Amino acid sequence: MNRDRLVVFLGCAAAILIIASPAWAQWVVYGYSQGSGSVPIPDVDKNATAPPPDNSCWMAAASNLLAAAGWGPSSQTPQQNADAIYGHMTSHFLIANGGQTSKAVNWWLMNYGYNPDDTSGYYNPGMSYSNVAYESKMFTATDYDNLLGKLVNNEYVAVSWTLPPPAELGHAMTLVGGNYSTSPGSQTSVWHDSDQTIGANGDDTHGNVWTRGFWELDYNNDGPVNDYTASAYHMLSPGLTKPQNAVENYDWAYFRDQVPTGDWTIASREAGLKAEDFADPYWEGDSKTLVIGNEYIQDMRKEVYLLIDYADHDNNSDPGITLVSSADELNPLNPTRIEYATDFGQILLTWELDHQPAWEKIIFPHVKYHDISLDVQTINVATICVPEPSSMVMLALSMMGLFGLRRR
């Protein structure tokens, strides 16, 4: 399998000035109305005993999003889950390197949330919050207004920040609430910040929110030279789920992972009851064809589920992905079904074959799927063999016969 390396810096390389527009909706502060009922959005703080540099703000924000959306054992509070997820991330990514919140969310979902072989109790195949959107852009009053609207709909938002170039410093915070007002000085943004103390501008003790007199997403307020300004948002929303029996049978994840040096690389993970029975899926030389092995069992047929998470949250077009099998390699098959997430950030393609081939190949229209680049964030394949309809009828008749003998 090819392993491409990519260095990712938090945020954007340009300074951003946010321009207020004179008339926008009035927003209340939603800080403690989100999450599960009245439970607040978690507020992960960095470990005060960790040696510097501690650049784990992006992991803290990712942990807040996941736990606020419900990930983690139901016996724990969202704050406890967020702290545990943060522990998973810092153990894996370490704390010295910067990174991207959306990639951290996807890494955790692929390795814990979607992993039926995981023994930590975090596997939750029915959880719908799996749709990760990411966009690097200049913020306007309209954008800020829209992000606050996402909070109202129980979608969860983190924001990346950068210093003007040539600095490569960044930060990440969880957006909790705020309001837009036409009265200067009365605008408020509310954040959960993993840095416990922010100088004279605010003190973020664990579990509390940090409020600003600026709505402009500018948290230093010490002059235009040193101000961090918002440069990107990361959002976790309801998405699509694959059938649980297919995930638990065989599930293959393909995503971006970060090595200890801070570089990002492509990684994969196999899980499920059949994970050890087949050779690893592999890409053919064209970097567009994914080959998946199979096991022939008489009177069985195959179902293949392909879930793709796009960074582009309004990608609602058919991607043109097809499948061929060892039974007929010359005739690509279109999906039996295509499902889109509510905001079109995810797509689930399903193939229901009437046979069980020795292998199947998923043919992608672009190398971005192989490279996990452009708007592609993750690929997740699940497969399962199911009895043919005729076999099901025979099984049902057999069961009826046994039932009749038992009654006699």
Secondary structure by P-SEA (a helix, b strand, c coil): cbbbbbbbcccccbbbbbbbccbbbbbccccccccccccccbbbbccccccccccaaaaaaaaaaaaaaccccccccaaaaaaaaaaaaaaaccccbbbbaaaaaaaaaaccccccccccccccccccccbbbbbbccccaaaaaaaaaaaaacbbbbbbbbccccccccbbbbbcccccccccccbbbbbbcccccccccccccccbbbbbccccccccccccccbbbbcbbbbbcbbbbccaaaaaabbbbbbcccccccbbbbbbbbbcccccccccccccccccbbbbbbbbbccbbbbbbbbbbbcccccccccbbbbbccccccccccccbbbbcccccbbbbbbbccccccbbbbbbcccccccccccccbbbbbbbccccaaaaaaaaaaaaaaaaaaac
